Amino acid sequence: MKKILCPVDFSKTSNKAAEYAAHIAQHTRASLTLLHVLHLPLMDTSESALMASQVLDEQRRVSADKLYSLSLHLQNLHGEKGGVFQTDTKVMEAFLADAVERLVHEEGYDFIVLGTTGGGNTLEEIMIGSNTESVISQVKCPVLAIPAQASFPDIHRIVYASDYQPEDTKALKQVMALASVFQAEVEVVHVTDKAGADGGRHTQAFIQTLRNEFAGQPIHFQELEHPEKDEALKGYLKQTRSNMLALLKKRRNFFKDLFGMSLSEKMTYQTKLPLLVLHADAD
């Protein structure tokens, strides 16, 4: 992790995401860029185009001032806790996902932190607002989504929800790299309808492969037997006081599949839990 990008809209939620991003930047020695995106106004006449240009100029100035103030706040907040990190700011005119994708592709950002939108009680409403979903769907880069109710950064236990597929190895390397910075434990959790029903020897062989891959590192494996994945994960996260959930995005219709399940209706524990989404097809 070398370059962290944190889109902000100056709301309490995005400011909290910026604090998470700064916390991670401080510990990883990564640079942090605060990004604010201006949406282009509709223009139908030359007169309105001139007015729109003037409005955009004013928005750029105000946004740049706010970004500078937020950057100073983050430096003061985390500088008092043991380290200074490099920060800069950007104001762009685009749709958020397009802006993030361009910066990842052209300027090498390799980790995204952003606050979520939505205020309902389902996982989709709480965790994945339209902007967050667009970024995760469009940008092949790890994305850490921070909900409004998240507590101050304290990364000590990360749960990786696994279905024991080969792609998990690459994703877990990313999770373990983040965990090692904070000396956090990683729990690889697999939920099954019936213990031992998911491949038997194949499952054990795969777990052993992961144990060998991450030998000497604080990684543990847990199989949960429960007919409802959401209920099993909810109970486990609460019981173990975990403070981050990591998932691997493998399919183009990831969100359709995820939110078509009861998971979207019942996992209300997500109001306080950051969600790390990794990409199986990332470079």
C-alpha positions in Angstrom: 0.0 0.0 0.0 1.6 3.2 -1.2 -1.1 5.7 -2.2 -4.4 6.0 -0.5 -7.3 7.9 -2.0 -10.2 9.2 0.1 -13.1 10.9 -1.6 -14.9 13.3 0.7 -18.0 15.5 0.5 -17.4 17.2 3.9 -20.2 15.3 5.6 -19.7 13.7 9.0 -19.6 10.3 7.4 -16.9 11.2 4.9 -14.9 13.0 7.5 -14.9 9.9 9.6 -13.7 7.9 6.6 -10.9 10.5 6.2 -9.9 9.8 9.8 -9.7 6.1 9.0 -7.7 6.8 5.9 -5.3 9.0 7.8 -4.9 6.4 10.5 -4.0 3.8 7.9 -1.7 6.2 6.1 0.1 7.0 9.3 0.8 3.4 10.1 1.6 2.2 6.5 3.7 5.3 5.6 1.5 5.7 2.5 0.6 9.0 1.1 -3.0 10.2 1.4 -5.0 12.2 -1.1 -8.3 13.8 -0.2 -10.5 14.1 -3.2 -13.6 16.2 -3.7 -15.7 15.8 -6.8 -17.8 18.5 -8.4 -20.7 17.5 -10.6 -20.9 19.3 -13.8 -24.1 21.5 -14.0 -26.5 21.2 -17.0 -26.0 23.9 -19.5 -28.5 24.8 -22.3 -27.5 28.4 -23.4 -24.3 30.4 -23.6 -25.6 32.6 -20.8 -26.3 29.7 -18.4 -22.9 28.2 -19.4 -21.2 31.4 -18.2 -23.1 31.3 -15.0 -22.3 27.6 -14.5 -18.6 28.4 -15.1 -18.7 31.1 -12.4 -20.5 28.8 -10.0 -17.9 26.0 -10.6 -15.1 28.5 -10.0 -16.6 29.4 -6.7 -17.2 25.8 -5.8 -13.6 24.9 -6.6 -12.3 27.7 -4.4 -14.6 26.7 -1.5 -13.8 23.0 -1.9 -10.1 23.6 -2.0 -10.3 25.6 1.2 -12.3 22.9 3.0 -9.9 20.2 1.8 -6.9 22.2 3.1 -8.6 22.6 6.5 -9.5 18.9 6.6 -5.9 18.0 5.7 -4.6 20.2 8.6 -7.1 18.6 11.0 -5.9 15.1 10.1 -2.2 16.0 10.4 -2.8 17.6 13.8 -5.0 14.6 14.9 -2.6 11.9 13.9 0.6 13.9 14.3 -0.1 14.0 18.1 -0.3 10.2 18.0 3.1 9.5 16.7 3.7 10.2 13.1 3.3 12.6 10.2 2.3 11.4 6.7 2.2 13.0 3.3 -1.1 14.5 2.3 -2.4 16.4 -0.7 -5.8 17.4 -2.1 -7.6 17.3 -5.4 -10.8 18.9 -6.8 -12.2 17.3 -9.9 -15.2 17.7 -12.1 -16.7 14.3 -12.9 -18.8 11.5 -11.6 -17.2 10.0 -8.5 -16.5 6.5 -9.8 -15.1 7.9 -13.1 -12.7 10.2 -11.1 -11.6 7.4 -8.8 -11.0 5.0 -11.7 -9.0 7.6 -13.6 -6.8 8.3 -10.6 -6.2 4.6 -9.9 -5.3 4.0 -13.5 -3.2 7.1 -14.2 -1.7 7.9 -10.9 -1.3 4.5 -9.2 -3.6 4.8 -6.2 -3.8 1.3 -4.7 -6.3 1.7 -1.8 -9.6 3.6 -1.5 -11.3 4.7 1.7 -14.7 6.3 1.6 -17.7 6.9 3.7 -21.0 5.2 2.9 -24.4 6.7 2.3 -27.9 5.6 3.1 -29.7 5.6 6.4 -31.9 2.5 6.3 -31.7 -0.7 8.2 -30.7 -3.2 5.4 -27.1 -4.0 4.6 -27.6 -2.4 1.2 -28.9 0.9 2.6 -26.4 1.0 5.4 -23.2 -0.2 3.8 -23.5 0.4 0.1 -24.8 3.8 -1.0 -24.9 4.5 -4.7 -21.5 6.2 -4.8 -19.8 3.4 -2.9 -21.4 0.7 -5.0 -20.4 2.5 -8.2 -16.8 2.8 -7.0 -16.6 -0.8 -5.9 -18.2 -2.1 -9.1 -16.1 0.1 -11.5 -12.7 0.3 -9.8 -10.4 -2.7 -9.5 -8.8 -1.7 -6.3 -9.3 -2.5 -2.6 -12.1 -0.4 -1.2 -12.7 0.2 2.5 -16.2 1.4 3.1 -16.7 3.3 6.4 -20.3 3.6 7.8 -21.6 6.6 9.6 -21.8 4.8 12.9 -18.3 3.4 12.9 -16.2 3.9 16.0 -12.8 5.5 15.8 -10.2 3.3 14.0 -9.0 0.3 16.1 -8.0 -2.5 13.8 -7.3 -5.5 15.9 -9.4 -8.3 14.4 -10.4 -8.7 10.7 -12.9 -11.4 9.6 -12.5 -12.6 6.0 -15.6 -14.4 4.8 -14.4 -17.2 2.6 -16.0 -19.9 0.5 -12.6 -21.8 0.2 -11.9 -20.9 -3.4 -8.4 -20.5 -5.0 -8.9 -16.7 -5.3 -8.9 -16.5 -1.5 -5.2 -16.9 -1.4 -4.4 -13.7 -3.2 -7.1 -11.8 -1.3 -5.8 -13.0 2.0 -2.4 -11.8 1.1 -3.9 -8.3 0.9 -5.8 -8.8 4.2 -2.7 -10.1 6.0 -0.6 -7.2 4.7 -3.1 -4.7 6.3 -3.4 -6.8 9.4 0.4 -7.0 9.9 0.7 -3.2 10.1 -1.7 -3.1 13.0 -0.7 -6.5 14.5 -4.2 -7.6 14.0 -5.5 -11.1 14.0 -7.3 -12.5 10.9 -10.1 -15.0 11.1 -11.0 -16.9 8.0 -14.7 -17.7 8.5 -16.6 -20.2 6.4 -20.4 -20.7 6.9 -21.9 -24.0 5.9 -25.3 -25.6 6.2 -23.7 -28.7 7.6 -20.2 -29.2 9.1 -18.0 -31.2 6.7 -20.4 -30.8 3.9 -18.3 -28.5 1.7 -15.8 -30.8 0.2 -14.4 -32.7 3.2 -10.8 -33.6 2.2 -10.7 -30.7 -0.4 -11.6 -28.2 2.3 -9.0 -29.5 4.7 -6.4 -29.6 2.0 -7.2 -26.0 1.0 -7.0 -24.8 4.7 -3.6 -26.5 5.0 -2.4 -24.8 1.9 -3.4 -21.4 3.5 -1.7 -22.4 6.8 1.5 -23.1 4.9 1.2 -19.9 2.9 0.8 -17.8 6.0 2.9 -19.9 8.4 3.8 -18.0 11.6 1.3 -15.2 11.0 -1.8 -14.6 13.2 -4.4 -16.3 11.0 -7.1 -18.7 12.2 -9.8 -20.7 10.6 -13.4 -21.1 11.7 -16.2 -23.1 10.2 -19.7 -22.1 11.3 -22.6 -24.4 10.9 -25.8 -22.4 10.3 -28.6 -22.4 7.7 -28.4 -18.6 7.5 -25.0 -17.0 6.5 -26.0 -13.6 7.8 -27.1 -14.8 11.2 -23.9 -16.9 11.6 -21.6 -14.0 10.7 -23.5 -11.6 12.8 -23.2 -13.7 15.9 -19.6 -14.5 15.2 -18.6 -10.9 14.7 -20.4 -9.8 17.8 -18.9 -12.7 19.9 -15.3 -12.0 18.8 -15.6 -8.2 18.8 -14.2 -8.1 15.3 -14.0 -4.6 13.8 -13.6 -5.2 10.0 -15.3 -7.6 7.6 -13.5 -8.4 4.3 -15.2 -9.9 1.3 -13.9 -10.9 -2.2 -15.8 -9.5 -5.2 -15.6 -12.3 -7.8 -18.5 -11.6 -10.2 -19.8 -8.7 -12.2 -23.2 -9.1 -10.6 -21.6 -9.2 -7.1 -24.1 -6.7 -5.6 -27.1 -8.2 -7.2 -26.2 -11.6 -5.8 -25.2 -10.2 -2.4 -28.3 -8.1 -1.9 -30.6 -10.7 -3.4 -29.9 -12.9 -0.3 -31.3 -12.5 3.1 -27.9 -11.0 4.0 -29.2 -7.7 2.8 -32.2 -7.7 5.1 -30.8 -9.0 8.3 -27.2 -8.0 8.9 -27.9 -4.8 10.7 -24.7 -5.2 12.7 -23.0 -3.5 9.8 -24.0 -0.1 11.1 -20.7 0.1 12.9 -18.5 -2.3 11.0 -16.2 -1.2 8.1 -16.3 -3.4 5.0 -13.2 -4.2 3.0 -14.0 -5.3 -0.6 -11.3 -6.9 -2.6 -11.3 -7.8 -6.3 -10.6 -11.3 -7.7 -9.8 -9.9 -11.1 -7.5 -7.0 -10.0 -4.1 -6.7 -11.5 
